[in-house]
Amino acid sequence: MKKLTLTPTQTKLVGDLANAKTSPQCIVLRAGLILGAAQLGNKSWVASKYGVGRDTVRRWCQRWQSYQAELDQLESA
């Protein structure tokens, strides 16, 4: 799997979700997993930090990457 990359706009939006106080905790967790994996690239460390399995981090990174082309297209519009 290739390294997860976020544009500056995506980083800000995902970071806002990861730090949200009123969002559902599942969304906050997923945003934290994606942001951590993009910034650090170490899925094992991110999994340990958030108390989830490495496969959970991998799964959410894969889901993000599966929509990357659409996200890039929406951002450039």
PyMOL Python script that loads the backbone (N, CA, C, O; Angstrom):
from pymol import cmd

cmd.read_pdbstr("""\
ATOM      1  N   MET A   1       0.845  -1.180   0.000  1.00  0.00           N
ATOM      2  CA  MET A   1       0.000   0.000   0.000  1.00  0.00           C
ATOM      3  C   MET A   1       0.890   1.241   0.000  1.00  0.00           C
ATOM      4  O   MET A   1       1.855   1.330   0.759  1.00  0.00           O
ATOM      5  N   LYS A   2       0.549   2.192  -0.860  1.00  0.00           N
ATOM      6  CA  LYS A   2       1.359   3.401  -0.937  1.00  0.00           C
ATOM      7  C   LYS A   2       1.090   4.311   0.259  1.00  0.00           C
ATOM      8  O   LYS A   2       0.082   4.178   0.953  1.00  0.00           O
ATOM      9  N   LYS A   3       2.012   5.227   0.476  1.00  0.00           N
ATOM     10  CA  LYS A   3       1.916   6.147   1.616  1.00  0.00           C
ATOM     11  C   LYS A   3       0.692   7.043   1.458  1.00  0.00           C
ATOM     12  O   LYS A   3       0.397   7.532   0.368  1.00  0.00           O
ATOM     13  N   LEU A   4       0.005   7.242   2.542  1.00  0.00           N
ATOM     14  CA  LEU A   4      -1.179   8.089   2.561  1.00  0.00           C
ATOM     15  C   LEU A   4      -0.748   9.552   2.542  1.00  0.00           C
ATOM     16  O   LEU A   4       0.059   9.975   3.370  1.00  0.00           O
ATOM     17  N   THR A   5      -1.277  10.316   1.610  1.00  0.00           N
ATOM     18  CA  THR A   5      -0.956  11.738   1.531  1.00  0.00           C
ATOM     19  C   THR A   5      -2.248  12.546   1.541  1.00  0.00           C
ATOM     20  O   THR A   5      -3.260  12.142   0.969  1.00  0.00           O
ATOM     21  N   LEU A   6      -2.189  13.679   2.194  1.00  0.00           N
ATOM     22  CA  LEU A   6      -3.320  14.601   2.250  1.00  0.00           C
ATOM     23  C   LEU A   6      -2.867  15.954   1.737  1.00  0.00           C
ATOM     24  O   LEU A   6      -1.731  16.368   1.969  1.00  0.00           O
ATOM     25  N   THR A   7      -3.754  16.637   1.041  1.00  0.00           N
ATOM     26  CA  THR A   7      -3.457  18.000   0.630  1.00  0.00           C
ATOM     27  C   THR A   7      -3.552  18.893   1.874  1.00  0.00           C
ATOM     28  O   THR A   7      -4.107  18.474   2.890  1.00  0.00           O
ATOM     29  N   PRO A   8      -3.024  20.105   1.806  1.00  0.00           N
ATOM     30  CA  PRO A   8      -3.160  21.007   2.960  1.00  0.00           C
ATOM     31  C   PRO A   8      -4.612  21.235   3.374  1.00  0.00           C
ATOM     32  O   PRO A   8      -4.913  21.299   4.566  1.00  0.00           O
ATOM     33  N   THR A   9      -5.502  21.357   2.410  1.00  0.00           N
ATOM     34  CA  THR A   9      -6.918  21.549   2.717  1.00  0.00           C
ATOM     35  C   THR A   9      -7.489  20.316   3.410  1.00  0.00           C
ATOM     36  O   THR A   9      -8.210  20.431   4.401  1.00  0.00           O
ATOM     37  N   GLN A  10      -7.165  19.141   2.888  1.00  0.00           N
ATOM     38  CA  GLN A  10      -7.635  17.899   3.501  1.00  0.00           C
ATOM     39  C   GLN A  10      -7.067  17.741   4.906  1.00  0.00           C
ATOM     40  O   GLN A  10      -7.772  17.305   5.816  1.00  0.00           O
ATOM     41  N   THR A  11      -5.798  18.093   5.087  1.00  0.00           N
ATOM     42  CA  THR A  11      -5.173  18.005   6.407  1.00  0.00           C
ATOM     43  C   THR A  11      -5.911  18.886   7.407  1.00  0.00           C
ATOM     44  O   THR A  11      -6.154  18.474   8.541  1.00  0.00           O
ATOM     45  N   LYS A  12      -6.266  20.096   6.988  1.00  0.00           N
ATOM     46  CA  LYS A  12      -6.986  21.002   7.887  1.00  0.00           C
ATOM     47  C   LYS A  12      -8.366  20.452   8.222  1.00  0.00           C
ATOM     48  O   LYS A  12      -8.762  20.453   9.388  1.00  0.00           O
ATOM     49  N   LEU A  13      -9.094  19.987   7.231  1.00  0.00           N
ATOM     50  CA  LEU A  13     -10.447  19.489   7.465  1.00  0.00           C
ATOM     51  C   LEU A  13     -10.443  18.223   8.330  1.00  0.00           C
ATOM     52  O   LEU A  13     -11.249  18.097   9.251  1.00  0.00           O
ATOM     53  N   VAL A  14      -9.545  17.298   8.034  1.00  0.00           N
ATOM     54  CA  VAL A  14      -9.458  16.065   8.825  1.00  0.00           C
ATOM     55  C   VAL A  14      -8.971  16.397  10.239  1.00  0.00           C
ATOM     56  O   VAL A  14      -9.440  15.808  11.212  1.00  0.00           O
ATOM     57  N   GLY A  15      -8.035  17.335  10.349  1.00  0.00           N
ATOM     58  CA  GLY A  15      -7.567  17.761  11.659  1.00  0.00           C
ATOM     59  C   GLY A  15      -8.674  18.387  12.489  1.00  0.00           C
ATOM     60  O   GLY A  15      -8.760  18.160  13.696  1.00  0.00           O
ATOM     61  N   ASP A  16      -9.522  19.178  11.839  1.00  0.00           N
ATOM     62  CA  ASP A  16     -10.663  19.773  12.537  1.00  0.00           C
ATOM     63  C   ASP A  16     -11.603  18.683  13.058  1.00  0.00           C
ATOM     64  O   ASP A  16     -12.111  18.775  14.175  1.00  0.00           O
ATOM     65  N   LEU A  17     -11.826  17.661  12.244  1.00  0.00           N
ATOM     66  CA  LEU A  17     -12.669  16.546  12.695  1.00  0.00           C
ATOM     67  C   LEU A  17     -12.018  15.794  13.854  1.00  0.00           C
ATOM     68  O   LEU A  17     -12.690  15.428  14.819  1.00  0.00           O
ATOM     69  N   ALA A  18     -10.722  15.568  13.757  1.00  0.00           N
ATOM     70  CA  ALA A  18     -10.010  14.823  14.795  1.00  0.00           C
ATOM     71  C   ALA A  18     -10.023  15.562  16.130  1.00  0.00           C
ATOM     72  O   ALA A  18      -9.946  14.935  17.186  1.00  0.00           O
ATOM     73  N   ASN A  19     -10.119  16.876  16.089  1.00  0.00           N
ATOM     74  CA  ASN A  19     -10.111  17.683  17.315  1.00  0.00           C
ATOM     75  C   ASN A  19     -11.499  18.156  17.736  1.00  0.00           C
ATOM     76  O   ASN A  19     -11.640  18.911  18.698  1.00  0.00           O
ATOM     77  N   ALA A  20     -12.523  17.709  17.009  1.00  0.00           N
ATOM     78  CA  ALA A  20     -13.889  18.156  17.296  1.00  0.00           C
ATOM     79  C   ALA A  20     -14.358  17.641  18.655  1.00  0.00           C
ATOM     80  O   ALA A  20     -14.088  16.501  19.033  1.00  0.00           O
ATOM     81  N   LYS A  21     -15.050  18.487  19.361  1.00  0.00           N
ATOM     82  CA  LYS A  21     -15.573  18.122  20.683  1.00  0.00           C
ATOM     83  C   LYS A  21     -17.019  17.640  20.621  1.00  0.00           C
ATOM     84  O   LYS A  21     -17.479  16.944  21.527  1.00  0.00           O
ATOM     85  N   THR A  22     -17.736  18.002  19.564  1.00  0.00           N
ATOM     86  CA  THR A  22     -19.152  17.664  19.503  1.00  0.00           C
ATOM     87  C   THR A  22     -19.483  16.638  18.425  1.00  0.00           C
ATOM     88  O   THR A  22     -20.654  16.307  18.240  1.00  0.00           O
ATOM     89  N   SER A  23     -18.491  16.131  17.715  1.00  0.00           N
ATOM     90  CA  SER A  23     -18.728  15.117  16.690  1.00  0.00           C
ATOM     91  C   SER A  23     -18.811  13.739  17.323  1.00  0.00           C
ATOM     92  O   SER A  23     -18.273  13.527  18.410  1.00  0.00           O
ATOM     93  N   PRO A  24     -19.475  12.802  16.662  1.00  0.00           N
ATOM     94  CA  PRO A  24     -19.493  11.432  17.180  1.00  0.00           C
ATOM     95  C   PRO A  24     -18.056  10.902  17.316  1.00  0.00           C
ATOM     96  O   PRO A  24     -17.212  11.156  16.457  1.00  0.00           O
ATOM     97  N   GLN A  25     -17.797  10.184  18.373  1.00  0.00           N
ATOM     98  CA  GLN A  25     -16.441   9.723  18.649  1.00  0.00           C
ATOM     99  C   GLN A  25     -15.901   8.777  17.588  1.00  0.00           C
ATOM    100  O   GLN A  25     -14.687   8.704  17.402  1.00  0.00           O
ATOM    101  N   CYS A  26     -16.761   8.052  16.888  1.00  0.00           N
ATOM    102  CA  CYS A  26     -16.272   7.176  15.819  1.00  0.00           C
ATOM    103  C   CYS A  26     -15.674   8.013  14.684  1.00  0.00           C
ATOM    104  O   CYS A  26     -14.683   7.608  14.075  1.00  0.00           O
ATOM    105  N   ILE A  27     -16.269   9.177  14.397  1.00  0.00           N
ATOM    106  CA  ILE A  27     -15.741  10.063  13.355  1.00  0.00           C
ATOM    107  C   ILE A  27     -14.421  10.674  13.811  1.00  0.00           C
ATOM    108  O   ILE A  27     -13.470  10.756  13.033  1.00  0.00           O
ATOM    109  N   VAL A  28     -14.361  11.100  15.062  1.00  0.00           N
ATOM    110  CA  VAL A  28     -13.131  11.674  15.613  1.00  0.00           C
ATOM    111  C   VAL A  28     -12.007  10.648  15.560  1.00  0.00           C
ATOM    112  O   VAL A  28     -10.881  10.980  15.191  1.00  0.00           O
ATOM    113  N   LEU A  29     -12.307   9.394  15.928  1.00  0.00           N
ATOM    114  CA  LEU A  29     -11.304   8.329  15.895  1.00  0.00           C
ATOM    115  C   LEU A  29     -10.803   8.090  14.474  1.00  0.00           C
ATOM    116  O   LEU A  29      -9.595   8.023  14.245  1.00  0.00           O
ATOM    117  N   ARG A  30     -11.704   7.964  13.542  1.00  0.00           N
ATOM    118  CA  ARG A  30     -11.319   7.697  12.152  1.00  0.00           C
ATOM    119  C   ARG A  30     -10.482   8.838  11.581  1.00  0.00           C
ATOM    120  O   ARG A  30      -9.504   8.604  10.871  1.00  0.00           O
ATOM    121  N   ALA A  31     -10.866  10.058  11.889  1.00  0.00           N
ATOM    122  CA  ALA A  31     -10.084  11.211  11.422  1.00  0.00           C
ATOM    123  C   ALA A  31      -8.692  11.182  12.033  1.00  0.00           C
ATOM    124  O   ALA A  31      -7.709  11.471  11.352  1.00  0.00           O
ATOM    125  N   GLY A  32      -8.600  10.835  13.312  1.00  0.00           N
ATOM    126  CA  GLY A  32      -7.296  10.736  13.966  1.00  0.00           C
ATOM    127  C   GLY A  32      -6.421   9.658  13.352  1.00  0.00           C
ATOM    128  O   GLY A  32      -5.213   9.840  13.205  1.00  0.00           O
ATOM    129  N   LEU A  33      -7.028   8.539  12.995  1.00  0.00           N
ATOM    130  CA  LEU A  33      -6.276   7.452  12.358  1.00  0.00           C
ATOM    131  C   LEU A  33      -5.726   7.889  11.002  1.00  0.00           C
ATOM    132  O   LEU A  33      -4.563   7.636  10.686  1.00  0.00           O
ATOM    133  N   ILE A  34      -6.558   8.537  10.215  1.00  0.00           N
ATOM    134  CA  ILE A  34      -6.138   8.975   8.887  1.00  0.00           C
ATOM    135  C   ILE A  34      -5.066  10.058   8.996  1.00  0.00           C
ATOM    136  O   ILE A  34      -4.053  10.006   8.298  1.00  0.00           O
ATOM    137  N   LEU A  35      -5.286  11.021   9.856  1.00  0.00           N
ATOM    138  CA  LEU A  35      -4.324  12.110  10.027  1.00  0.00           C
ATOM    139  C   LEU A  35      -2.994  11.573  10.557  1.00  0.00           C
ATOM    140  O   LEU A  35      -1.932  11.948  10.061  1.00  0.00           O
ATOM    141  N   GLY A  36      -3.045  10.714  11.544  1.00  0.00           N
ATOM    142  CA  GLY A  36      -1.819  10.137  12.100  1.00  0.00           C
ATOM    143  C   GLY A  36      -1.047   9.328  11.087  1.00  0.00           C
ATOM    144  O   GLY A  36       0.178   9.429  11.013  1.00  0.00           O
ATOM    145  N   ALA A  37      -1.743   8.528  10.305  1.00  0.00           N
ATOM    146  CA  ALA A  37      -1.077   7.715   9.296  1.00  0.00           C
ATOM    147  C   ALA A  37      -0.457   8.581   8.208  1.00  0.00           C
ATOM    148  O   ALA A  37       0.622   8.270   7.703  1.00  0.00           O
ATOM    149  N   ALA A  38      -1.133   9.665   7.844  1.00  0.00           N
ATOM    150  CA  ALA A  38      -0.605  10.556   6.814  1.00  0.00           C
ATOM    151  C   ALA A  38       0.627  11.309   7.311  1.00  0.00           C
ATOM    152  O   ALA A  38       1.587  11.494   6.563  1.00  0.00           O
ATOM    153  N   GLN A  39       0.602  11.738   8.559  1.00  0.00           N
ATOM    154  CA  GLN A  39       1.710  12.529   9.095  1.00  0.00           C
ATOM    155  C   GLN A  39       2.908  11.672   9.462  1.00  0.00           C
ATOM    156  O   GLN A  39       4.050  12.073   9.239  1.00  0.00           O
ATOM    157  N   LEU A  40       2.659  10.501  10.022  1.00  0.00           N
ATOM    158  CA  LEU A  40       3.754   9.676  10.531  1.00  0.00           C
ATOM    159  C   LEU A  40       4.130   8.523   9.607  1.00  0.00           C
ATOM    160  O   LEU A  40       5.297   8.138   9.534  1.00  0.00           O
ATOM    161  N   GLY A  41       3.158   7.980   8.911  1.00  0.00           N
ATOM    162  CA  GLY A  41       3.422   6.854   8.032  1.00  0.00           C
ATOM    163  C   GLY A  41       3.622   5.534   8.767  1.00  0.00           C
ATOM    164  O   GLY A  41       3.830   4.505   8.125  1.00  0.00           O
ATOM    165  N   ASN A  42       3.564   5.539  10.089  1.00  0.00           N
ATOM    166  CA  ASN A  42       3.776   4.339  10.886  1.00  0.00           C
ATOM    167  C   ASN A  42       2.441   3.876  11.453  1.00  0.00           C
ATOM    168  O   ASN A  42       1.983   4.373  12.483  1.00  0.00           O
ATOM    169  N   LYS A  43       1.824   2.921  10.769  1.00  0.00           N
ATOM    170  CA  LYS A  43       0.493   2.470  11.163  1.00  0.00           C
ATOM    171  C   LYS A  43       0.499   1.770  12.517  1.00  0.00           C
ATOM    172  O   LYS A  43      -0.479   1.858  13.259  1.00  0.00           O
ATOM    173  N   SER A  44       1.578   1.080  12.846  1.00  0.00           N
ATOM    174  CA  SER A  44       1.663   0.400  14.146  1.00  0.00           C
ATOM    175  C   SER A  44       1.644   1.408  15.287  1.00  0.00           C
ATOM    176  O   SER A  44       0.968   1.197  16.293  1.00  0.00           O
ATOM    177  N   TRP A  45       2.374   2.488  15.136  1.00  0.00           N
ATOM    178  CA  TRP A  45       2.406   3.514  16.180  1.00  0.00           C
ATOM    179  C   TRP A  45       1.052   4.184  16.316  1.00  0.00           C
ATOM    180  O   TRP A  45       0.586   4.424  17.430  1.00  0.00           O
ATOM    181  N   VAL A  46       0.414   4.490  15.190  1.00  0.00           N
ATOM    182  CA  VAL A  46      -0.912   5.124  15.210  1.00  0.00           C
ATOM    183  C   VAL A  46      -1.918   4.182  15.884  1.00  0.00           C
ATOM    184  O   VAL A  46      -2.735   4.620  16.694  1.00  0.00           O
ATOM    185  N   ALA A  47      -1.856   2.907  15.553  1.00  0.00           N
ATOM    186  CA  ALA A  47      -2.757   1.925  16.170  1.00  0.00           C
ATOM    187  C   ALA A  47      -2.561   1.887  17.678  1.00  0.00           C
ATOM    188  O   ALA A  47      -3.531   1.848  18.435  1.00  0.00           O
ATOM    189  N   SER A  48      -1.320   1.897  18.107  1.00  0.00           N
ATOM    190  CA  SER A  48      -1.016   1.876  19.532  1.00  0.00           C
ATOM    191  C   SER A  48      -1.522   3.140  20.224  1.00  0.00           C
ATOM    192  O   SER A  48      -2.083   3.071  21.318  1.00  0.00           O
ATOM    193  N   LYS A  49      -1.324   4.281  19.592  1.00  0.00           N
ATOM    194  CA  LYS A  49      -1.756   5.561  20.173  1.00  0.00           C
ATOM    195  C   LYS A  49      -3.260   5.599  20.398  1.00  0.00           C
ATOM    196  O   LYS A  49      -3.723   6.095  21.425  1.00  0.00           O
ATOM    197  N   TYR A  50      -4.029   5.075  19.438  1.00  0.00           N
ATOM    198  CA  TYR A  50      -5.480   5.140  19.516  1.00  0.00           C
ATOM    199  C   TYR A  50      -6.118   3.878  20.105  1.00  0.00           C
ATOM    200  O   TYR A  50      -7.339   3.805  20.240  1.00  0.00           O
ATOM    201  N   GLY A  51      -5.304   2.898  20.449  1.00  0.00           N
ATOM    202  CA  GLY A  51      -5.826   1.686  21.075  1.00  0.00           C
ATOM    203  C   GLY A  51      -6.653   0.810  20.155  1.00  0.00           C
ATOM    204  O   GLY A  51      -7.627   0.188  20.580  1.00  0.00           O
ATOM    205  N   VAL A  52      -6.257   0.765  18.890  1.00  0.00           N
ATOM    206  CA  VAL A  52      -6.942  -0.086  17.914  1.00  0.00           C
ATOM    207  C   VAL A  52      -5.911  -1.001  17.267  1.00  0.00           C
ATOM    208  O   VAL A  52      -4.708  -0.838  17.473  1.00  0.00           O
ATOM    209  N   GLY A  53      -6.383  -1.951  16.494  1.00  0.00           N
ATOM    210  CA  GLY A  53      -5.477  -2.847  15.788  1.00  0.00           C
ATOM    211  C   GLY A  53      -4.874  -2.193  14.558  1.00  0.00           C
ATOM    212  O   GLY A  53      -5.444  -1.259  13.992  1.00  0.00           O
ATOM    213  N   ARG A  54      -3.720  -2.690  14.153  1.00  0.00           N
ATOM    214  CA  ARG A  54      -3.058  -2.163  12.956  1.00  0.00           C
ATOM    215  C   ARG A  54      -3.943  -2.334  11.726  1.00  0.00           C
ATOM    216  O   ARG A  54      -3.933  -1.497  10.824  1.00  0.00           O
ATOM    217  N   ASP A  55      -4.713  -3.430  11.696  1.00  0.00           N
ATOM    218  CA  ASP A  55      -5.617  -3.664  10.569  1.00  0.00           C
ATOM    219  C   ASP A  55      -6.705  -2.597  10.481  1.00  0.00           C
ATOM    220  O   ASP A  55      -7.164  -2.271   9.387  1.00  0.00           O
ATOM    221  N   THR A  56      -7.114  -2.058  11.610  1.00  0.00           N
ATOM    222  CA  THR A  56      -8.115  -0.991  11.611  1.00  0.00           C
ATOM    223  C   THR A  56      -7.543   0.261  10.959  1.00  0.00           C
ATOM    224  O   THR A  56      -8.211   0.913  10.157  1.00  0.00           O
ATOM    225  N   VAL A  57      -6.310   0.591  11.305  1.00  0.00           N
ATOM    226  CA  VAL A  57      -5.658   1.750  10.689  1.00  0.00           C
ATOM    227  C   VAL A  57      -5.504   1.518   9.195  1.00  0.00           C
ATOM    228  O   VAL A  57      -5.797   2.402   8.389  1.00  0.00           O
ATOM    229  N   ARG A  58      -5.048   0.335   8.830  1.00  0.00           N
ATOM    230  CA  ARG A  58      -4.868  -0.004   7.408  1.00  0.00           C
ATOM    231  C   ARG A  58      -6.186   0.108   6.655  1.00  0.00           C
ATOM    232  O   ARG A  58      -6.231   0.650   5.551  1.00  0.00           O
ATOM    233  N   ARG A  59      -7.265  -0.406   7.255  1.00  0.00           N
ATOM    234  CA  ARG A  59      -8.579  -0.383   6.601  1.00  0.00           C
ATOM    235  C   ARG A  59      -9.036   1.049   6.322  1.00  0.00           C
ATOM    236  O   ARG A  59      -9.512   1.344   5.226  1.00  0.00           O
ATOM    237  N   TRP A  60      -8.892   1.951   7.319  1.00  0.00           N
ATOM    238  CA  TRP A  60      -9.348   3.321   7.112  1.00  0.00           C
ATOM    239  C   TRP A  60      -8.451   4.079   6.141  1.00  0.00           C
ATOM    240  O   TRP A  60      -8.924   4.958   5.422  1.00  0.00           O
ATOM    241  N   CYS A  61      -7.173   3.751   6.112  1.00  0.00           N
ATOM    242  CA  CYS A  61      -6.277   4.352   5.114  1.00  0.00           C
ATOM    243  C   CYS A  61      -6.654   3.891   3.713  1.00  0.00           C
ATOM    244  O   CYS A  61      -6.656   4.688   2.775  1.00  0.00           O
ATOM    245  N   GLN A  62      -6.969   2.616   3.568  1.00  0.00           N
ATOM    246  CA  GLN A  62      -7.383   2.102   2.261  1.00  0.00           C
ATOM    247  C   GLN A  62      -8.688   2.746   1.809  1.00  0.00           C
ATOM    248  O   GLN A  62      -8.849   3.073   0.633  1.00  0.00           O
ATOM    249  N   ARG A  63      -9.606   2.924   2.731  1.00  0.00           N
ATOM    250  CA  ARG A  63     -10.882   3.563   2.375  1.00  0.00           C
ATOM    251  C   ARG A  63     -10.656   5.001   1.927  1.00  0.00           C
ATOM    252  O   ARG A  63     -11.260   5.460   0.958  1.00  0.00           O
ATOM    253  N   TRP A  64      -9.779   5.711   2.640  1.00  0.00           N
ATOM    254  CA  TRP A  64      -9.461   7.091   2.253  1.00  0.00           C
ATOM    255  C   TRP A  64      -8.849   7.099   0.851  1.00  0.00           C
ATOM    256  O   TRP A  64      -9.242   7.902   0.004  1.00  0.00           O
ATOM    257  N   GLN A  65      -7.899   6.216   0.611  1.00  0.00           N
ATOM    258  CA  GLN A  65      -7.221   6.181  -0.686  1.00  0.00           C
ATOM    259  C   GLN A  65      -8.168   5.795  -1.816  1.00  0.00           C
ATOM    260  O   GLN A  65      -7.984   6.235  -2.951  1.00  0.00           O
ATOM    261  N   SER A  66      -9.171   4.987  -1.524  1.00  0.00           N
ATOM    262  CA  SER A  66     -10.111   4.590  -2.571  1.00  0.00           C
ATOM    263  C   SER A  66     -10.940   5.783  -3.061  1.00  0.00           C
ATOM    264  O   SER A  66     -11.474   5.757  -4.170  1.00  0.00           O
ATOM    265  N   TYR A  67     -11.044   6.820  -2.237  1.00  0.00           N
ATOM    266  CA  TYR A  67     -11.781   8.023  -2.622  1.00  0.00           C
ATOM    267  C   TYR A  67     -10.866   9.201  -2.949  1.00  0.00           C
ATOM    268  O   TYR A  67     -11.348  10.309  -3.184  1.00  0.00           O
ATOM    269  N   GLN A  68      -9.564   8.976  -2.966  1.00  0.00           N
ATOM    270  CA  GLN A  68      -8.606  10.062  -3.152  1.00  0.00           C
ATOM    271  C   GLN A  68      -8.824  10.819  -4.467  1.00  0.00           C
ATOM    272  O   GLN A  68      -8.775  12.049  -4.487  1.00  0.00           O
ATOM    273  N   ALA A  69      -9.063  10.095  -5.561  1.00  0.00           N
ATOM    274  CA  ALA A  69      -9.268  10.755  -6.854  1.00  0.00           C
ATOM    275  C   ALA A  69     -10.499  11.667  -6.810  1.00  0.00           C
ATOM    276  O   ALA A  69     -10.463  12.787  -7.320  1.00  0.00           O
ATOM    277  N   GLU A  70     -11.575  11.190  -6.205  1.00  0.00           N
ATOM    278  CA  GLU A  70     -12.787  12.005  -6.100  1.00  0.00           C
ATOM    279  C   GLU A  70     -12.566  13.219  -5.206  1.00  0.00           C
ATOM    280  O   GLU A  70     -13.044  14.312  -5.512  1.00  0.00           O
ATOM    281  N   LEU A  71     -11.848  13.034  -4.107  1.00  0.00           N
ATOM    282  CA  LEU A  71     -11.553  14.151  -3.211  1.00  0.00           C
ATOM    283  C   LEU A  71     -10.714  15.204  -3.911  1.00  0.00           C
ATOM    284  O   LEU A  71     -10.981  16.399  -3.786  1.00  0.00           O
ATOM    285  N   ASP A  72      -9.705  14.768  -4.643  1.00  0.00           N
ATOM    286  CA  ASP A  72      -8.861  15.705  -5.391  1.00  0.00           C
ATOM    287  C   ASP A  72      -9.668  16.470  -6.434  1.00  0.00           C
ATOM    288  O   ASP A  72      -9.471  17.670  -6.628  1.00  0.00           O
ATOM    289  N   GLN A  73     -10.574  15.767  -7.100  1.00  0.00           N
ATOM    290  CA  GLN A  73     -11.406  16.399  -8.112  1.00  0.00           C
ATOM    291  C   GLN A  73     -12.347  17.440  -7.478  1.00  0.00           C
ATOM    292  O   GLN A  73     -12.521  18.532  -8.019  1.00  0.00           O
ATOM    293  N   LEU A  74     -12.940  17.103  -6.351  1.00  0.00           N
ATOM    294  CA  LEU A  74     -13.818  18.048  -5.662  1.00  0.00           C
ATOM    295  C   LEU A  74     -13.043  19.270  -5.173  1.00  0.00           C
ATOM    296  O   LEU A  74     -13.541  20.395  -5.220  1.00  0.00           O
ATOM    297  N   GLU A  75     -11.839  19.037  -4.710  1.00  0.00           N
ATOM    298  CA  GLU A  75     -11.033  20.143  -4.196  1.00  0.00           C
ATOM    299  C   GLU A  75     -10.600  21.093  -5.306  1.00  0.00           C
ATOM    300  O   GLU A  75     -10.498  22.300  -5.086  1.00  0.00           O
ATOM    301  N   SER A  76     -10.347  20.560  -6.487  1.00  0.00           N
ATOM    302  CA  SER A  76      -9.881  21.403  -7.584  1.00  0.00           C
ATOM    303  C   SER A  76     -11.022  22.123  -8.303  1.00  0.00           C
ATOM    304  O   SER A  76     -10.786  23.032  -9.099  1.00  0.00           O
ATOM    305  N   ALA A  77     -12.244  21.719  -8.022  1.00  0.00           N
ATOM    306  CA  ALA A  77     -13.399  22.341  -8.694  1.00  0.00           C
ATOM    307  C   ALA A  77     -13.708  23.714  -8.143  1.00  0.00           C
ATOM    308  O   ALA A  77     -14.646  24.366  -8.599  1.00  0.00           O
TER     309      ALA A  77
END
""", "prot")
cmd.dss("prot")
cmd.show_as("cartoon", "prot")
cmd.util.cbc("prot")
cmd.orient("prot")
